[in-house]
Amino acid sequence: MFKKIVLIGYVLGLFFATSTLQAATQEQNVESFVKRFYVKVLNRNADAGGLHYWKQALLMGKLGG
């Protein structure tokens, strides 16, 4: 019984560690996308407020393409 509990804890730990890493990677990808959009389309670097707004909007699913 104890071995099962340890194994379940280990598997859950791996799952949550992987989910956290995927979320961090997704956030980095969205931020990179927004920065590239600003440079390629608007011919300027993203300002902090605009970067935050668009990144959060895309991550929260408020916008999509």
N, C-alpha and C positions, 0 to 999 in steps of 0.2 A: 504494500500500500504506500509506504513512504517513497519508494522508487518512482511510483506513478505520479505522486505529487511533485517530486523533484523534476521529473521529465515534463510534466505539464507546465510547471513554472519556467523551465528552460525554453520550451517551445513558445510560450506566450511572450517571454522576454525577447526572443528573436523576432517574433511578429511585430511587436511594438517598436523595436529598434529599426526594423526594415521600413515600417510605416513612417517613422520620423525622418529617416534618411530620404525616402521618396518625397515627402512633403517639402523638405529642404531643397531637394533637387528641382522640384516643380517651381518653387518660389524663385530659385536662381534662374531657371529657364525663362520664366515670365519677365523677370527684371531685365534680363539680357535682351529679350524681344522688345520690350518697351524702349530701352536705351537705343537699340538699333533703329527702331521706328523713328524716334526723334531725330537721329543723325541723318538717316536716309531720306525721310519725307520732309521734315521741318528744317533740315540743314543746321541743326544746333544740338547741343547737349541738353539732356533732360534736366529741368530744375527739380529740386527736392520735392516740392509740393505736387508737381505734375507726375513725377515718377511714382510717388506714393499713391496718388489717386488712381492712376491707371493700373498699377500693379495690383492693388487691392480689388479694384472692380473686376479685373480678369480672374483673379484667384477665387473670388466669391461667386463667380458665375453670373455677375450682373451684365457682363458684355461677352460677346463671343463672335467668332467669325468663321 
